[in-house]
Amino acid sequence: MMRYFIIGPFLAVNNFELQFTNFHFFLLVLSTVLIAAAGYTINDYFDTKTDRLNKPERVVIDKVISRGFAIKTHTILNVFGLAIGVYLAFYIDLPGISIIFLLASGLLWFYSTTYKKEFLIGNFIVSLLTGVVPLMVILFELPLLNEEYGELMKAVNANFNYIFFWVAGFAFFAFITNFIREIIKDAEDFEGDSAYGMNTIPIVLGIKITKVILAVLISVFLSVLALILLRFVILTDSGFDYITSSYFMSLVFLPSFWILLKILNAKNSKDFHRASTWMKYIMLVGILYSIVVYIIMEYQLI
């Protein structure tokens, strides 16, 4: 969506073209998916005991597959994901970017073994990695764009920063919504996490304080989102963007207030689970806004 509904259309407006080929973009997606899948696998491996308490019906390791098979799967997924990522970094002539793939793989391992048990650190790491995903698209596209159109952009005193900031907006949305959801999930898993010595926010500070923190985070999220939309999207030189304002008010802001009420009135893990599920809906709606942007640009609706 970042590539085909945001970056591509913005480039087309100025008669520019994507330089990162479709095949190499497919490899970037594949590498990201493989590393993420490896992270999920190793997380399930180390979470077997707590999952038996929190989500017994969803336990796979030791029931469907063996622990040894899980480790082998994790290793294979990581090796292929990292190899593809390193290749792509050399392809755009920026081998140093390989460190992103290595860091992602390493952080997911240490998240599963250590960080998720620590206060706030695990939540932040997973959310940060989620926010990095949209940025990876522009990160691999920009060097090739500058190589192809750099001289022209210098001649007209322009750059591709505006595209980067659009993608960064989606990255921020992915980060903050995932961060909120991670804390909601910790509240949902309070019983199992407490039994196995986790130091999550609900365990350290209590459920009541966690609710207050979530209320503050959701309020900050909505406030920052409103400011960004008003400053850079809705109030434009072309006029008022009724489509964007209606989209976010009905599909993000109102559901977010509903989630906030659900959290404040939550009494058990099922209530937090519902709030967590609805946060996934908010995350999906935010990413789907890229399609709205494409339609607005394609049909010049503003």
N, C-alpha and C positions, 0 to 999 in steps of 0.2 A: 504493500500500500504506500509506503514512503517513496518507493522508486517510481511506481506507475501512476500514482494519483497526486503526488506532491512534486517530487523533483522533476520528473519528465515533463509535465504540463508547464511548470514554471520556466523550464528551459525552452520549451517550444514557443512560448510567447515571444521570446527574443531570437527565434530561429536557430536555437542551439539544439544539440542532440546529446543523449546519454552516451558516455564513452566507455563505461564498464559494460562489457558484453552480457547478453542474457545468459550465456553459458556460465560465465564467471560469477554472475549474480546468483545463479542457481547453486554454485559451489559455496558461496558465502552463506546462503540460507542453510544448505546442508551441513556445513561446518558448525553453525550456530545450533542447529537442532541436535546434532550428534553430541556436542559438548553439554548441552542442556539435558539431554537424555542420560548421559553418563552421570550428571549431577543428581538427577532424580533416582537413578539406580543405587548410587552409593548412599544417598540419604535414606532410602527404604532399607538398605542393608543395616545401617546403624540405628534405625528407628523401629526395628521390629518389636522390641519389648514395649515401648510406649504406644505404638500403634495397636498392639493387642488390647490395650486399655481404652484408647481414644477412638479407634476405628477398626474394631476386630473383623468386620466384614470386608475390609479393603486390604488386609494383609496378604501379600503375595509370596514373599520370601519365607522359606521353610514350609509353605503350603502348596504353592504352585511350582516354584523353582527352588533349587538348593542355594545355600549361601555361597558355595564355591562358584556356581554358575553365574551368580549375580556379580561377583568380583571380576570374573573373566569378561562378562558383558561390559562392565564399566571400563575395563582396560581397553578393550577393542574399540568401543565407542570413542573414548578419549584419544586414542592413537590416531584414528582416522580423522576425527574432528580437528585435532591439532595439526596434522600433516597438511590437510586442505587449507587451514588458516595460514600456515607458514608459506605455502605455495602462493596464495593470493597476495600476501604481503610482498613477496619478491616480484610478483607479476606487476604490481603498481610501482615497483622500484622504491618501496619504503619498508625494508625488512624489519625495521624497528617496531612496526605495528604488530609483529608476531607476538610481542609481549602481552597484548590484550588477550589473545587466546590462551596463552599460558597462565596469565593471572586468573582468567575466568575459571579455567579447569582447577587450578590450585585452590582458589577461594571456595569453590563448590565442595571440594574435598574437605577442607578445614572447617567449612560451615557445618558439614554433616558430623564431623568428629568432635569439634570444639565450640565454634562460634555460636551455633544455635542454642547452646546451653547457657551462654553468657548474656548479661543484661544488655539489650538493645543492639548489640553488635551484629548478631545474625540477621535480625530484621533489616538493618541498614544495608548489609552486604547483598542480600537477595534482591532488595528493591533497587539498589544501585546497578546490579547486573541487568535487571529488567529494563531500566532506563537507558542502558548502553545499547541495547538491541536496535532501536530505531536509528541511533547515531552511527552505527556501523555502516549503514547504507550510504550516508553522505560522506563518511570518512573514507570509504573506498572509491567514491565517485569524484570527489573534489580534486585529488591529485591529477587525475586524467583530464578533467575539465580544464584545470589551469594549464596543463601541458598543451592542450589543443587550442584553447581560446585565450591563453594568458596575455599574449601580445596585443590582441584586440581589446581585451578588457583594460589593459594599461592605457591604450590609446584613447579610450573614452572615459578614463578615470572611474572604472566600475569594478565590481567584484561579485562573487557568488555568495556573499555573507547572508543575504536575505533568505536564500534557500536554506542555509545552515540553521538560521534562527527559527524558521518554520519547523524543521525537523526537531530542533532542540525543544520547541514547545510541546511536541508529542512525547519526547523523551521525558520531560518534566512531569507530564501528566501520567505517564507509565510509572515513573518512580514514586510519586506521592500517593497515587491510588494503591499501588502494591504495598507500600509501607504501611498504610492504614489497614489494609487487608491482613498483612502479616501479624499485626498486633491483635486484630479481631480473632484470627486463628489461634493465637496464643491463649486468648481468653476462652475460646472454645475447647482447647486441649488442656485446660488448667489441671484437671484431675490426674491425667496420665503423666503430664510433665512434672507435677509436684511429687508424684510417687517415685520418680527416678532422678530427683535432684536437679532439675533444670532451674535456671535463674532468669526466667522470662519476666517481662514487666508485670503481668498479673500476679505472679508468685512473689516477687520482691515487694511490690507496692500494694497489691490487693486489687480485687475486681473493681471496687468503687473508684479508686484513683485511676485505674485503667480506663474506666468509662469517661472520666473527666479529660484524660489525655486524648482519647479518641475524639471527644467533642471538640477539643481545641484544634486538633489536627484537621478534622473535617472542615471546621470554620476557616482555618488558615488556607486550606486547599481551595475552598470556594471563593474566598476573598481574592487570593492571588489569581485564580482563573478568571474571575470577573474583571480584574484590572488589566490582565493581558488581553482579554477579548475586547474590552472597550478601547484600549489604547492602540492595538495593532490590527484588529480584525473587524469589529462591528462598526466603529466610527471611522470610516475611510474617506479618502478624497472623493471617491465615487458616490458616496452617500451612505445611508444607514443600511446595514446588512440585516434585514429582517429574517432571512433564512437561518443564519448562524445564531442569532439571538433566540429565535423560537426553538431551534434544535437543542441548544444547551439548556435553556430554561425548562423545557418539558422533559428532556431525556437525561439530564445530568443534575441540575440544581434541585428540582423537586424530588427526584428519587433519593438524592443525597440527604435531604432533610428527613425523608422518611426513614432512611437507614439510621440516621442519628437518633431519631425517636426510638427505633427498635433497640438500638444499643443501650440507651439510657434506661429502657424498661426491661432489658434482658434479665432473665432469672435463672437460666440454665444453658448448657452447651448447645441445645437445639436452637435457642434464640440467637446465639452468636453465630451458629452455622448459617442461619437464614441471612443474617447481615453480611456474612462473608460471601455467600452466593450472590447477593445483590451487588456487592462491591465488584465482583467479576463482571457483572452486567455493566456497571459504570465504566470499567476499564475497556470493555468491548465497544461501548458507544463512543468513547473518546477516540479510539483508533479508527472507527468507522467514519468519523468526521472527515477523514481524508477523502472519502468518496464524495462527500458534500462539497468539499473544496474543489474537487475535479469538476463536478457538475456546474458549480457556479462559474468556474473559469471557462469551461467548454461552451456553455450557452450564454455567457456574459450576462448573468442574472443580476449583477449589481451595476 
